[in-house]
Amino acid sequence: MIIRDELYKRFGTDRSRKYLAKRFPSGTTERYQEKIRKKGLNAEGQTVASYVIEEISAKITEVLDNENS
């Protein structure tokens, strides 16, 4: 819920839900977060959730930029 709520704040519910449904059709990011945790991709002091939020935000921003080009 932390990830979803933050994306809603940044991009609105429609855009966020559309991306999340496409990227995580099971309705949860738990498996993906565990993968990040195991690989140690999040920076020291950074939560896995904040890593995922930033990664998804970058991808949504990229999509928006391409739509506006």
Buried (B, 14 or more C-beta within 10 A) or exposed (E): EEBBEBBBEBBEEEBBBBBBEEEBEEEEBEEBBEEBEEEEEBEEEEEBBBBBBBBBBEEBEEBEEEEEE
